[in-house]
Each structure stands twice: as C-alpha cells, then as structure tokens.
Amino acid sequence: MGALIFYTGIYFLGYYAAHLLNQAAGRALVSNRRIAGLVLVLTVSVAHAYKIISTPPPHDHGDGANYALGLYVILPVTIIAIAVFFFNRQEEQDRQDGNDQS
C-alpha cells in the first residue's frame, strides 16, 4: 500500500511538472501530461528496482529480492500504468463521441 501511494505521488509530481512547464513556456511543450507523469514513474521505478536488486535483503527477510521487486515496484507501477491507459482511452472515446454528435 505504501509503495502505491509513493508511486502515485511521483506520478502527480510528473503530471503537474509537465503542466507547469507548459504554463511557463506559454504553449504546449508536453502535449500529454498523463504520459509525462508515467515516464517519471517508470524512471523512478527503474532506480528503485536497481536499489532493491543491488543491496542484500535484511537478515530477517528470507523472501529475497524478487519478492520485494514484485511487491514494491512491479505491482504499483502496473496499477498506475493501467489507470493511465484507461483514463487516456476514456478521454479519446469522449472526444470521439463529442465529434459524432456534432
């Protein structure tokens, strides 16, 4: 649960950083802010996965690095990626429905 909250925070940092960059530039430098947030999540997750793999697990945890990698990196990033693609698809369908009605 904590990793999902962490990566959700990272996603929104990337999302709003892209928004602020567009506002500062006065035009759309980053056209899809959702994908920009997802790129930041993927970048942080690669660094997090490297840290998990490169350090030995604590002595009282016999599960290993693969369990930690799946639970703390792959699962939350997958959930966020599915949500981003779902909302992008919903937005595309809403736009198409709006064009069909007019």
Summary of the structure (lengths in Angstrom):
residues: 102
radius of gyration: 17.6
end to end distance: 43.9
largest distance: 64.5
contacts: 255
relative contact order: 0.14
helix: 81%
strand: 0%
